[in-house]
Amino acid sequence: MNEWEMLRRTAERLRTNYPSGTRVRLIQMGSDPRPVPPGTEGTVIAVDDAATYG
C-alpha cells in the first residue's frame, strides 16, 4: 500500500468516526509554536483529504 492510499484510508476512517458536528476536546498539541491550551473544546466541521479536521 502506498502513502496516498494510506492517507485516503485514514481520512475516510476519520470521516466515519468524527462526522461534522462531533464535539472534541484537545488533550495536547506537542511543540506547536502557537499552542491551544489543553482541555479546549470544539466542534468538527469537516475532515479533508489530508486527514486534517477543522
C-alpha positions in Angstrom: 0.0 0.0 0.0 1.4 3.4 -1.0 1.5 6.6 1.1 -1.5 8.1 -0.8 -3.7 5.1 -0.2 -2.8 5.0 3.5 -3.7 8.7 3.7 -7.0 8.2 1.8 -8.0 5.3 4.2 -7.0 7.4 7.3 -9.2 10.3 6.0 -12.1 8.0 5.4 -11.8 6.4 8.8 -11.7 9.9 10.5 -14.8 11.0 8.5 -16.6 7.9 9.7 -15.5 8.3 13.4 -15.8 12.1 13.5 -18.6 13.3 11.3 -19.4 17.1 11.1 -20.9 18.3 14.4 -18.9 15.9 16.6 -17.7 17.6 19.8 -14.0 17.1 20.6 -11.6 18.1 23.4 -7.9 18.8 22.9 -5.5 16.7 25.1 -2.2 18.1 23.9 -0.5 19.8 20.9 3.1 18.9 21.4 5.6 21.6 20.2 3.3 23.8 18.2 4.6 27.4 18.1 1.1 28.8 19.0 -0.3 26.1 21.3 -4.0 25.9 22.2 -4.5 25.1 25.9 -5.3 21.5 26.8 -8.9 21.0 27.6 -10.1 23.3 24.8 -13.3 22.0 23.2 -14.5 22.4 19.7 -16.8 21.0 17.0 -15.6 19.1 13.9 -16.6 21.0 10.8 -15.1 18.6 8.2 -12.2 16.2 7.6 -10.2 17.0 4.4 -8.4 14.6 2.1 -5.1 15.1 4.1 -6.9 13.7 7.1 -6.9 17.0 8.8 -10.1 18.0 10.7 -11.2 21.5 11.4 
